[in-house]
Amino acid sequence: WGPVLLDLFLSLVVIASVYAVSRAAATRMFFFLLMLPVLVTRWLLYFEGSVRGLTVGSPVEFRGIPIGQVLDINMEYNAAKGAFLIPVLIEIEQERIKVIGEMDTADSKQRNDYLVAQGMRAQLQTGSLITGQLFVELDFHPDAEPAQINWEGRYPQMPTVPTSMDEITTSVAAILKKLQKLPIEQIGNDLR
């Protein structure tokens, strides 16, 4: 049994060393790939409502597909308007968007202007009702008010639309305001 056990032991040593070398090589390749540059574009978004639940690192998605992340969240006071605005800096990984067919890539500015003219907007969406986590959703809102990309400044500014909850709150407030104007007391007296 001695020679058989020795052969078995040597075989296991060879297999283990090959595994260790291939594992180390795979690990080096993985970290090398992490260092490759990724083409990203950065955009500035301004939100007027609450961004509670949005954090640095929150995803940016297009119709549920992750295409980027939130880089920074700040607060600004616009003295002229007397309002607070919340600028959110995002980045979009260009490799996540595959182009099929012919496309003129020379003027990405013109292409982005066209997409916004067609209704592309950024909007905060709820990622989890339990945690209240938010993410940025890019999608088309054909009924949105006309807007343009503001290309001035360090980062281009993409137009935003209010969250669904903000829209509901605004609608309910408008209905309540109209109801307050109704002469409910007089209507009640007339019914008696």
VEXLO-487874 format. One line per 10 residues: number of its first residue (from 0); their letters; for each residue x, y, z of C-alpha. Coordinates in steps of 0.5 Angstrom, whole numbers. Layout:
<mizas>
NUM = a = X:Y:Z | ...
</mizas>
This chain:
<mizas>
0 = wgpvlldlfl = 0:0:0 | 6:5:1 | 7:6:-6 | 0:7:-8 | -1:12:-2 | 5:16:-4 | 2:16:-12 | -5:18:-9 | -1:24:-4 | 3:26:-10
10 = slvviasvya = -3:27:-15 | -7:31:-10 | -1:36:-9 | -1:37:-16 | -8:38:-17 | -8:42:-11 | -2:47:-14 | -6:47:-21 | -12:49:-17 | -9:54:-13
20 = vsraaatrmf = -5:57:-19 | -11:58:-23 | -15:61:-17 | -10:66:-16 | -10:67:-24 | -17:68:-24 | -17:73:-18 | -12:77:-21 | -16:77:-28 | -22:79:-24
30 = ffllmlpvlv = -18:85:-20 | -15:87:-27 | -22:87:-30 | -24:92:-24 | -19:97:-26 | -21:98:-33 | -24:104:-35 | -32:105:-36 | -35:110:-40 | -40:114:-36
40 = trwllyfegs = -43:121:-36 | -45:125:-31 | -52:129:-30 | -55:133:-25 | -62:133:-23 | -66:138:-19 | -72:135:-15 | -77:140:-11 | -80:135:-6 | -77:130:-1
50 = vrgltvgspv = -71:125:-3 | -72:121:4 | -70:114:2 | -65:116:-3 | -58:115:-2 | -51:116:-5 | -50:109:-9 | -58:108:-10 | -59:105:-17 | -61:109:-23
60 = efrgipigqv = -65:105:-28 | -69:105:-34 | -75:101:-34 | -72:97:-29 | -65:96:-32 | -60:99:-27 | -56:103:-32 | -52:108:-26 | -52:110:-19 | -53:116:-15
70 = ldinmeynaa = -46:120:-14 | -48:126:-9 | -54:129:-6 | -54:136:-4 | -59:142:-2 | -59:149:-5 | -63:155:-3 | -66:159:-9 | -66:166:-6 | -70:169:-13
80 = kgaflipvli = -75:163:-12 | -75:163:-5 | -75:155:-5 | -70:150:-3 | -68:145:-9 | -64:138:-8 | -59:137:-13 | -57:130:-15 | -51:128:-19 | -52:121:-22
90 = eieqerikvi = -47:117:-27 | -50:113:-33 | -45:107:-35 | -46:108:-43 | -44:101:-44 | -50:99:-41 | -54:102:-47 | -53:97:-53 | -55:101:-59 | -58:96:-65
100 = gemdtadskq = -57:99:-72 | -54:105:-75 | -54:111:-70 | -50:117:-71 | -45:118:-65 | -42:124:-67 | -47:129:-64 | -49:125:-57 | -52:132:-55 | -57:133:-60
110 = rndylvaqgm = -59:125:-59 | -60:127:-52 | -64:133:-53 | -69:129:-58 | -70:124:-52 | -72:130:-47 | -76:133:-53 | -80:126:-53 | -81:126:-46 | -75:123:-43
120 = raqlqtgsli = -75:125:-35 | -72:123:-29 | -76:121:-23 | -76:118:-16 | -79:112:-15 | -80:107:-9 | -75:101:-9 | -78:98:-3 | -85:100:1 | -82:97:7
130 = tgqlfveldf = -75:101:8 | -78:107:4 | -71:106:-1 | -72:111:-7 | -68:110:-14 | -68:115:-20 | -72:112:-26 | -71:115:-33 | -77:114:-37 | -81:117:-42
140 = hpdaepaqin = -87:122:-40 | -90:124:-46 | -95:128:-42 | -90:132:-38 | -89:139:-39 | -84:141:-45 | -77:142:-42 | -70:142:-45 | -63:140:-42 | -59:145:-39
150 = wegrypqmpt = -52:144:-42 | -49:150:-38 | -45:149:-32 | -40:143:-30 | -46:138:-31 | -52:137:-36 | -58:138:-32 | -64:133:-34 | -71:135:-33 | -75:132:-28
160 = vptsmdeitt = -82:130:-26 | -85:130:-19 | -86:123:-16 | -93:119:-16 | -94:121:-9 | -92:128:-10 | -97:129:-16 | -103:125:-12 | -101:130:-6 | -102:136:-11
170 = svaailkklq = -108:133:-14 | -112:132:-7 | -110:139:-4 | -113:142:-11 | -119:138:-10 | -120:140:-2 | -119:147:-4 | -124:147:-9 | -129:143:-4 | -127:149:1
180 = klpieqignd = -130:154:-3 | -137:150:-4 | -142:153:0 | -143:146:4 | -147:150:10 | -152:153:5 | -153:147:1 | -155:143:8 | -160:148:10 | -163:148:3
190 = lr = -164:141:4 | -168:141:10
</mizas>
